[in-house]
Amino acid sequence: MTDNLKDIPVFVAAVEAGSFAQAATRLHLSRSAVGKSIARLEARLGVRLFQRTTRSQSLTDNGALFYERCQRALEEIRSAESLLETGKHQVRGRLRISLPVLFGRQCVAPLLIELAQEHPGLDLEMSFSDRVVDIVEEGFDMAVRNGALPENSLLVARRLGEHRMVLCASPEYLRKKGTPETVADLRQHTAINYQRAGKVLPWQLADNEGQPHSFIPASSLNMDDLQVIADTALAGFGLAWLPCWMVRKEIREGKLTPLLKQAPDVRFDVQAVWQQTPHLPLKVRVVVDRLVSHLPSVMSVDV
């Protein structure tokens, strides 16, 4: 019976990944191993589970029925494991987490590495991408995201803290171009814009009276890498709107000057997101609790 059951998680992964190749990547198997596992399962059941062509893969009616029951059974097993883990207070198993590239590298990864050292049974798999991954479809246990989240009934979110944004420029640039005192003054200055997925993201600034302004400043330089934007601002090219945690060292050392300090701060929530489940796995709970308790101090900076 044990040998018969080992092919079922592979089958479920193949359905949820959308292809044998993607399932192989998630399971750290070869594509041929996934194919053989599905073939064994089909032979044992005496039915075809997938309708396969050279370009696509879809479930047969029997496959869809079998997947529904298998997915339900595996969820029950995961819930049972979670309850047992909680009782033993032991954190173990693989946890796949998606992180924004720069924020994840500078602020989150050091905390998770420290946590992994405390729990030798925890296998952390950190994936760094500024793309908003589909946690369910791509097989992640959780993700850390910045900013507002879209409505999604399949996901649960917990606020980890907030990060402030700062408008800044190098002293050299300000000596040449002058220091802007109001939001309206920014029209006379050179901006360095951040773009994601080919779209330039607007600056969101408050004026001296606290009124919010969202706009895309005219710029001849648009980049999809925040670190390069910071480096360009340091080189004296123009104004940059960046997270405080990213440029705190440069501001403290006087290499960048914060601007419009009299205006209220603009802040964005940082949140942990995971798939809704009746029993939250202990490994997810421990990671989220660590981030809630430690991440705010990592992000805090007085500029």
C-alpha positions as CSV (number, residue, x, y, z in Angstrom):
1,M,0.0,0.0,0.0
2,T,2.9,2.4,0.8
3,D,4.3,1.9,-2.7
4,N,0.9,2.6,-4.2
5,L,0.5,5.9,-2.3
6,K,3.9,7.4,-3.1
7,D,2.7,8.3,-6.7
8,I,-0.3,10.3,-5.4
9,P,1.6,13.5,-4.3
10,V,3.4,13.5,-7.7
11,F,0.0,13.3,-9.5
12,V,-1.4,16.2,-7.4
13,A,1.7,18.3,-8.0
14,A,1.5,17.6,-11.8
15,V,-2.1,18.8,-11.8
16,E,-1.4,21.9,-9.8
17,A,1.8,22.8,-11.6
18,G,0.1,22.5,-15.0
19,S,2.8,20.4,-16.6
20,F,5.1,17.5,-15.7
21,A,8.2,19.7,-16.2
22,Q,6.9,22.3,-13.6
23,A,6.0,19.5,-11.2
24,A,9.5,18.0,-11.6
25,T,11.0,21.4,-10.6
26,R,8.8,21.7,-7.6
27,L,9.5,18.2,-6.4
28,H,13.2,18.3,-7.3
29,L,12.7,15.3,-9.6
30,S,13.5,14.7,-13.2
31,R,10.7,15.1,-15.8
32,S,11.0,11.4,-16.7
33,A,10.6,10.4,-13.0
34,V,7.3,12.4,-12.9
35,G,6.1,10.8,-16.1
36,K,7.0,7.3,-14.8
37,S,5.1,7.9,-11.6
38,I,2.0,9.0,-13.4
39,A,2.3,6.0,-15.7
40,R,2.5,3.7,-12.7
41,L,-0.6,5.3,-11.2
42,E,-2.6,5.0,-14.4
43,A,-1.6,1.4,-14.8
44,R,-2.6,0.5,-11.3
45,L,-6.0,2.3,-11.5
46,G,-6.7,1.1,-15.0
47,V,-7.7,4.6,-16.3
48,R,-6.1,7.5,-18.1
49,L,-5.7,10.5,-15.7
50,F,-4.3,13.0,-18.2
51,Q,-5.2,13.8,-21.8
52,R,-1.8,14.7,-23.3
53,T,-0.8,16.2,-26.6
54,T,2.5,17.7,-27.7
55,R,1.4,21.1,-26.6
56,S,-1.0,20.7,-23.7
57,Q,-2.0,18.6,-20.8
58,S,-5.4,18.4,-19.2
59,L,-7.3,16.1,-16.8
60,T,-9.7,13.5,-18.1
61,D,-13.0,13.2,-16.3
62,N,-11.6,10.3,-14.2
63,G,-8.5,12.3,-13.5
64,A,-10.5,15.3,-12.3
65,L,-12.5,13.1,-10.0
66,F,-9.4,11.4,-8.6
67,Y,-7.6,14.7,-8.2
68,E,-10.5,16.1,-6.1
69,R,-10.3,13.2,-3.7
70,C,-6.5,13.1,-3.5
71,Q,-6.2,16.8,-2.9
72,R,-8.7,16.5,-0.1
73,A,-6.9,13.5,1.5
74,L,-3.5,15.3,1.3
75,E,-4.9,18.4,2.9
76,E,-6.2,16.2,5.8
77,I,-2.7,14.7,6.1
78,R,-1.1,18.1,6.2
79,S,-3.5,19.3,8.8
80,A,-2.8,16.2,11.0
81,E,1.0,16.8,10.6
82,S,0.5,20.4,11.6
83,L,-1.4,19.4,14.8
84,L,1.4,16.9,15.7
85,E,4.1,19.5,15.0
86,T,2.4,22.0,17.2
87,G,2.1,19.5,20.1
88,K,5.9,18.7,19.9
89,H,7.0,22.3,19.3
90,Q,9.5,21.1,16.7
91,V,9.9,23.0,13.5
92,R,10.9,20.8,10.6
93,G,10.2,20.3,7.0
94,R,10.7,22.3,3.8
95,L,9.3,25.9,3.6
96,R,9.2,27.7,0.3
97,I,9.0,31.4,0.7
98,S,8.9,34.1,-2.0
99,L,10.6,37.4,-1.2
100,P,11.0,40.8,-3.1
101,V,14.6,40.9,-4.3
102,L,16.2,43.8,-2.6
103,F,14.0,44.0,0.5
104,G,14.2,40.2,0.9
105,R,18.0,40.2,0.6
106,Q,18.6,43.2,3.0
107,C,15.9,42.9,5.6
108,V,14.2,39.4,5.6
109,A,16.9,36.9,4.6
110,P,19.2,37.6,7.6
111,L,16.3,37.0,10.0
112,L,15.3,33.7,8.3
113,I,18.9,32.5,8.2
114,E,19.2,33.1,11.9
115,L,15.9,31.2,12.4
116,A,17.1,28.3,10.4
117,Q,20.2,28.1,12.6
118,E,18.0,27.8,15.6
119,H,15.9,25.0,14.0
120,P,18.1,22.5,12.2
121,G,15.0,20.5,11.0
122,L,13.7,23.5,9.0
123,D,14.7,23.5,5.4
124,L,14.3,27.0,4.0
125,E,13.9,27.6,0.3
126,M,14.0,31.3,-0.4
127,S,13.0,32.6,-3.9
128,F,13.8,36.2,-4.7
129,S,11.7,38.0,-7.3
130,D,9.8,41.3,-7.7
131,R,7.2,39.4,-9.6
132,V,4.0,38.8,-7.7
133,V,4.0,35.0,-7.6
134,D,0.8,32.9,-7.4
135,I,1.4,31.1,-4.1
136,V,-1.1,28.3,-4.7
137,E,-0.2,27.6,-8.3
138,E,3.5,27.9,-7.9
139,G,3.8,25.8,-4.8
140,F,5.0,28.4,-2.2
141,D,4.1,28.1,1.5
142,M,4.1,31.8,2.0
143,A,5.4,35.2,0.6
144,V,6.4,38.6,1.9
145,R,4.9,41.5,0.0
146,N,5.1,45.3,0.1
147,G,2.1,47.6,-0.3
148,A,-1.6,47.0,-0.7
149,L,-2.8,43.5,-1.5
150,P,-5.5,42.5,-4.0
151,E,-8.5,40.8,-2.7
152,N,-8.0,37.0,-2.7
153,S,-10.3,34.6,-0.7
154,L,-7.7,31.9,-0.9
155,L,-5.0,33.8,1.0
156,V,-4.5,35.0,4.5
157,A,-2.3,38.1,5.3
158,R,-0.6,39.3,8.5
159,R,0.9,42.7,8.8
160,L,4.6,42.6,9.6
161,G,5.3,46.3,9.9
162,E,5.7,49.2,7.6
163,H,8.5,50.9,5.7
164,R,8.8,54.6,5.1
165,M,9.8,56.2,1.8
166,V,12.2,59.2,1.5
167,L,12.8,61.6,-1.3
168,C,16.5,62.2,-1.5
169,A,19.4,63.5,-3.6
170,S,23.2,63.9,-3.3
171,P,24.6,67.1,-1.8
172,E,26.5,67.6,-5.1
173,Y,23.2,67.6,-7.1
174,L,21.6,70.0,-4.7
175,R,24.5,72.4,-4.9
176,K,24.1,72.6,-8.6
177,K,20.3,72.5,-8.9
178,G,19.1,73.9,-5.6
179,T,16.9,72.3,-2.9
180,P,13.2,71.8,-3.6
181,E,11.0,73.1,-0.7
182,T,7.6,72.0,-2.0
183,V,6.1,69.3,-4.2
184,A,5.5,71.9,-6.9
185,D,9.3,72.6,-7.0
186,L,10.0,69.1,-8.2
187,R,8.9,70.1,-11.7
188,Q,12.2,72.0,-12.0
189,H,14.4,69.0,-11.0
190,T,15.7,65.8,-12.6
191,A,14.0,62.6,-11.5
192,I,15.1,59.0,-11.5
193,N,12.1,56.7,-11.9
194,Y,11.4,53.1,-10.9
195,Q,9.5,50.9,-13.3
196,R,8.2,47.4,-12.8
197,A,6.9,45.1,-15.6
198,G,7.5,47.9,-18.1
199,K,5.3,50.4,-16.1
200,V,6.7,53.4,-14.3
201,L,5.5,53.6,-10.8
202,P,4.2,57.0,-9.5
203,W,5.8,58.9,-6.6
204,Q,3.4,59.3,-3.7
205,L,4.3,62.4,-1.7
206,A,2.5,64.6,0.8
207,D,2.8,68.4,0.6
208,N,3.5,70.7,3.5
209,E,-0.2,70.8,4.4
210,G,-0.4,67.0,4.4
211,Q,-2.3,66.7,1.1
212,P,-1.3,63.5,-0.8
213,H,0.0,63.8,-4.4
214,S,0.5,60.8,-6.7
215,F,2.3,61.6,-9.9
216,I,5.0,60.3,-12.3
217,P,7.7,63.0,-12.7
218,A,9.2,63.6,-16.1
219,S,12.4,61.7,-16.4
220,S,14.9,60.6,-19.0
221,L,16.0,57.7,-16.8
222,N,13.7,54.9,-15.9
223,M,15.0,51.7,-14.2
224,D,13.7,48.4,-12.8
225,D,16.4,48.1,-10.1
226,L,16.2,50.1,-6.9
227,Q,19.8,49.6,-6.1
228,V,20.9,51.1,-9.4
229,I,18.5,54.0,-8.8
230,A,20.2,54.6,-5.4
231,D,23.6,54.4,-7.0
232,T,22.6,56.9,-9.7
233,A,21.3,59.4,-7.1
234,L,24.6,59.0,-5.2
235,A,26.4,59.9,-8.4
236,G,24.5,63.2,-8.5
237,F,22.2,62.5,-11.4
238,G,18.9,63.6,-9.8
239,L,16.2,63.0,-7.2
240,A,15.2,59.5,-6.1
241,W,12.2,58.2,-4.1
242,L,13.4,55.2,-2.2
243,P,12.7,53.1,0.9
244,C,14.4,54.5,4.1
245,W,15.9,51.1,5.0
246,M,17.7,51.0,1.7
247,V,19.5,54.4,2.0
248,R,19.8,54.9,5.8
249,K,23.6,54.4,5.8
250,E,24.1,56.9,3.0
251,I,21.8,59.4,4.7
252,R,23.6,59.1,8.0
253,E,27.0,59.5,6.3
254,G,25.8,62.6,4.4
255,K,26.1,61.0,1.0
256,L,22.3,61.6,0.4
257,T,20.2,64.3,1.7
258,P,16.5,63.7,2.6
259,L,14.1,66.3,1.1
260,L,10.7,67.7,2.0
261,K,11.2,66.6,5.6
262,Q,8.5,69.0,6.8
263,A,5.9,67.0,4.9
264,P,4.2,63.9,6.5
265,D,5.8,60.5,5.9
266,V,4.6,58.1,3.2
267,R,4.5,54.6,4.5
268,F,3.6,51.2,3.0
269,D,2.6,48.0,4.8
270,V,4.8,44.9,4.7
271,Q,2.7,41.7,4.9
272,A,3.2,38.0,5.1
273,V,0.8,36.0,2.9
274,W,-0.1,32.3,2.9
275,Q,-2.8,30.0,1.6
276,Q,-5.8,29.8,3.9
277,T,-5.9,26.5,5.8
278,P,-7.8,25.1,8.8
279,H,-4.5,24.5,10.7
280,L,-1.5,26.8,10.0
281,P,1.7,24.7,9.8
282,L,4.0,25.3,12.7
283,K,6.9,26.1,10.3
284,V,4.8,29.0,8.8
285,R,3.7,30.2,12.2
286,V,7.3,30.3,13.5
287,V,8.6,32.2,10.5
288,V,5.7,34.8,10.6
289,D,6.1,35.3,14.4
290,R,9.9,35.9,13.9
291,L,9.3,38.5,11.2
292,V,6.5,40.2,13.2
293,S,8.8,40.6,16.2
294,H,12.1,41.5,14.5
295,L,11.4,43.0,11.1
296,P,10.1,46.4,12.3
297,S,13.4,47.2,14.0
298,V,15.3,46.2,10.9
299,M,13.3,48.6,8.8
300,S,13.2,51.5,11.3
301,V,15.4,54.5,10.6
302,D,15.3,58.1,11.6
303,V,16.0,60.3,8.6
